[in-house]
C-alpha cells in the first residue's frame, strides 16, 4: 500500500485506489495573514515601563532646562539662554575636555588590557603537567577557582 492510496480527508486506505491528481498553480494563491496581537500584548508592559522611567524624565529635564530654577521651583521661562550660557562658559568646555580625555583613556586601557589578557590566556604552557589542558585557564576561571581560598569577610 502506498501513500497515494490514502483517501483524502479520511486517512484510511483503500486497496487498489488510484491517487488523485493535484493541480499545480503557476502562481500560488497568497495566503491571508492574520495579525497576531499576542507579541504586542507581551511587549507592551516593557514599552510602558521604558517610556515611564526614561522618556518622560528626559522630556521633563528638557522642559526644566528652559526655565530659571531654584531648588524645585520653576521661576521664569528663559528659553535657550541657559544653553547659550553653558556653551559660552570656559569651565564647561574644560569639563567636557577632561571628561572626553578620561573616557578615551579608560576605553583604550580597557581594550588593550583585555586584549592582552586574552592573548596571555591563549598562550601555550611550558609545564603541561601543572595544567590538565595545554592552554592556560582564562583569568576568570583562575579567580573563580581560588576565590573560596581568599580570606574574605563580608560581615
One Martini backbone bead per residue (centre of mass of N, CA, C, O) as a GRO file, in nm:
protein
  155
    1UNK     BB    1   0.097   0.036   0.023
    2UNK     BB    2   0.045   0.365  -0.054
    3UNK     BB    3   0.001   0.701  -0.020
    4UNK     BB    4  -0.199   0.720  -0.273
    5UNK     BB    5  -0.430   0.531  -0.123
    6UNK     BB    6  -0.527   0.760   0.026
    7UNK     BB    7  -0.786   0.924   0.146
    8UNK     BB    8  -0.900   1.224   0.134
    9UNK     BB    9  -0.969   1.324   0.475
   10UNK     BB   10  -0.965   1.017   0.616
   11UNK     BB   11  -0.698   0.819   0.648
   12UNK     BB   12  -0.780   0.579   0.461
   13UNK     BB   13  -0.741   0.277   0.307
   14UNK     BB   14  -0.759   0.162  -0.040
   15UNK     BB   15  -0.769  -0.083  -0.241
   16UNK     BB   16  -0.670   0.023  -0.565
   17UNK     BB   17  -0.628   0.313  -0.553
   18UNK     BB   18  -0.623   0.617  -0.715
   19UNK     BB   19  -0.453   0.883  -0.734
   20UNK     BB   20  -0.494   1.206  -0.706
   21UNK     BB   21  -0.472   1.486  -0.879
   22UNK     BB   22  -0.275   1.772  -0.870
   23UNK     BB   23  -0.291   2.109  -0.868
   24UNK     BB   24  -0.071   2.332  -1.037
   25UNK     BB   25   0.026   2.650  -0.977
   26UNK     BB   26   0.203   2.911  -1.094
   27UNK     BB   27   0.038   3.099  -0.882
   28UNK     BB   28   0.010   3.109  -0.577
   29UNK     BB   29  -0.185   3.177  -0.334
   30UNK     BB   30  -0.232   3.412  -0.117
   31UNK     BB   31  -0.207   3.436   0.206
   32UNK     BB   32  -0.387   3.516   0.477
   33UNK     BB   33  -0.286   3.737   0.721
   34UNK     BB   34  -0.300   3.738   1.060
   35UNK     BB   35  -0.302   3.933   1.325
   36UNK     BB   36  -0.080   3.907   1.595
   37UNK     BB   37  -0.118   4.029   1.931
   38UNK     BB   38   0.061   3.890   2.147
   39UNK     BB   39   0.339   4.030   2.118
   40UNK     BB   40   0.231   4.316   2.187
   41UNK     BB   41   0.121   4.245   2.468
   42UNK     BB   42   0.400   4.149   2.583
   43UNK     BB   43   0.559   4.432   2.522
   44UNK     BB   44   0.397   4.667   2.652
   45UNK     BB   45   0.509   4.681   2.947
   46UNK     BB   46   0.801   4.751   2.865
   47UNK     BB   47   0.733   5.012   2.712
   48UNK     BB   48   0.598   5.158   2.947
   49UNK     BB   49   0.841   5.151   3.140
   50UNK     BB   50   1.040   5.295   2.954
   51UNK     BB   51   0.876   5.552   2.928
   52UNK     BB   52   0.839   5.622   3.232
   53UNK     BB   53   1.174   5.594   3.312
   54UNK     BB   54   1.297   5.776   3.050
   55UNK     BB   55   1.133   5.971   2.868
   56UNK     BB   56   0.988   6.157   3.072
   57UNK     BB   57   1.241   6.266   3.226
   58UNK     BB   58   1.372   6.384   2.974
   59UNK     BB   59   1.148   6.585   2.903
   60UNK     BB   60   1.157   6.730   3.177
   61UNK     BB   61   1.453   6.824   3.151
   62UNK     BB   62   1.405   7.002   2.906
   63UNK     BB   63   1.198   7.186   3.037
   64UNK     BB   64   1.378   7.284   3.278
   65UNK     BB   65   1.610   7.406   3.091
   66UNK     BB   66   1.402   7.660   3.014
   67UNK     BB   67   1.446   7.743   3.316
   68UNK     BB   68   1.447   7.911   3.610
   69UNK     BB   69   1.600   7.752   3.896
   70UNK     BB   70   1.492   7.683   4.242
   71UNK     BB   71   1.532   7.393   4.323
   72UNK     BB   72   1.184   7.306   4.246
   73UNK     BB   73   1.139   7.593   4.115
   74UNK     BB   74   0.977   7.748   3.857
   75UNK     BB   75   1.022   8.064   3.757
   76UNK     BB   76   1.146   8.136   3.459
   77UNK     BB   77   1.140   8.186   3.129
   78UNK     BB   78   1.450   8.150   2.909
   79UNK     BB   79   1.505   7.928   2.723
   80UNK     BB   80   1.824   7.926   2.556
   81UNK     BB   81   2.007   8.075   2.768
   82UNK     BB   82   2.134   7.834   2.916
   83UNK     BB   83   2.285   7.723   2.667
   84UNK     BB   84   2.453   7.974   2.605
   85UNK     BB   85   2.603   7.985   2.875
   86UNK     BB   86   2.734   7.706   2.859
   87UNK     BB   87   2.873   7.734   2.565
   88UNK     BB   88   3.043   8.007   2.680
   89UNK     BB   89   3.182   7.840   2.896
   90UNK     BB   90   3.498   7.740   2.997
   91UNK     BB   91   3.431   7.527   3.215
   92UNK     BB   92   3.272   7.337   3.034
   93UNK     BB   93   3.501   7.275   2.827
   94UNK     BB   94   3.692   7.159   3.037
   95UNK     BB   95   3.506   6.930   3.133
   96UNK     BB   96   3.470   6.798   2.855
   97UNK     BB   97   3.770   6.736   2.809
   98UNK     BB   98   3.816   6.562   3.060
   99UNK     BB   99   3.595   6.352   2.999
  100UNK     BB  100   3.701   6.262   2.724
  101UNK     BB  101   3.983   6.174   2.815
  102UNK     BB  102   3.896   5.967   3.027
  103UNK     BB  103   3.728   5.788   2.835
  104UNK     BB  104   3.947   5.723   2.626
  105UNK     BB  105   4.149   5.595   2.826
  106UNK     BB  106   3.964   5.377   2.941
  107UNK     BB  107   3.902   5.231   2.676
  108UNK     BB  108   4.193   5.174   2.589
  109UNK     BB  109   4.288   5.018   2.844
  110UNK     BB  110   4.070   4.802   2.836
  111UNK     BB  111   4.135   4.692   2.558
  112UNK     BB  112   4.434   4.626   2.600
  113UNK     BB  113   4.403   4.455   2.855
  114UNK     BB  114   4.203   4.244   2.742
  115UNK     BB  115   4.377   4.156   2.502
  116UNK     BB  116   4.622   4.071   2.669
  117UNK     BB  117   4.475   3.853   2.839
  118UNK     BB  118   4.386   3.684   2.597
  119UNK     BB  119   4.669   3.622   2.494
  120UNK     BB  120   4.773   3.497   2.757
  121UNK     BB  121   4.541   3.273   2.768
  122UNK     BB  122   4.651   3.151   2.468
  123UNK     BB  123   4.896   3.028   2.573
  124UNK     BB  124   5.138   2.816   2.610
  125UNK     BB  125   5.254   2.576   2.831
  126UNK     BB  126   5.539   2.460   2.966
  127UNK     BB  127   5.391   2.304   3.210
  128UNK     BB  128   5.169   2.051   3.159
  129UNK     BB  129   5.137   1.916   3.447
  130UNK     BB  130   4.997   2.167   3.589
  131UNK     BB  131   4.798   2.134   3.340
  132UNK     BB  132   4.550   1.967   3.177
  133UNK     BB  133   4.588   2.166   2.967
  134UNK     BB  134   4.754   2.346   2.693
  135UNK     BB  135   4.608   2.585   2.831
  136UNK     BB  136   4.533   2.860   2.981
  137UNK     BB  137   4.340   2.973   3.198
  138UNK     BB  138   4.122   3.186   3.254
  139UNK     BB  139   4.100   3.442   3.470
  140UNK     BB  140   3.817   3.373   3.577
  141UNK     BB  141   3.883   3.079   3.658
  142UNK     BB  142   4.105   3.141   3.859
  143UNK     BB  143   3.938   3.315   4.049
  144UNK     BB  144   3.712   3.107   4.101
  145UNK     BB  145   3.898   2.883   4.222
  146UNK     BB  146   4.037   3.094   4.452
  147UNK     BB  147   3.808   3.241   4.610
  148UNK     BB  148   3.760   3.043   4.857
  149UNK     BB  149   4.065   3.099   4.971
  150UNK     BB  150   3.990   3.370   5.042
  151UNK     BB  151   3.991   3.614   5.307
  152UNK     BB  152   3.660   3.682   5.318
  153UNK     BB  153   3.480   3.947   5.502
  154UNK     BB  154   3.130   4.064   5.489
  155UNK     BB  155   3.038   4.140   5.803
   0.00000   0.00000   0.00000
